[in-house]
Amino acid sequence: MISDVFARVGGANDSRQSETSAQRMIEINNDYVILDHAWLWRADHDIGGKVYDSNNYVENGLQVNGDYVKSYGLFSEHHLGDLV
């Protein structure tokens, strides 16, 4: 079980000055996993205003490489590929 996860990919304050990136926020490589209450957020705004697609790049919020994986309360936002 994985529970109560908050992940944010975004610069400290202004993505025009400092960026960060990730391929994915969570990757599950196992069977029979329960993911409960996860918020996976690619920052779409900061003190500089709107964050554009090339900044704070994240391909996927959640990638599942297993069987019988269930998720409850999953929030996956603003990723540039598949959200899940």
PyMOL commands that set and color helices and strands:
alter all, ss='L'
color gray80, all
select strands_A, chain A and resi 2-9+22-28+34-42+45-46+49-50+58-64+70-77
alter strands_A, ss='S'
color yellow, strands_A
deselect
rebuild
show_as cartoon
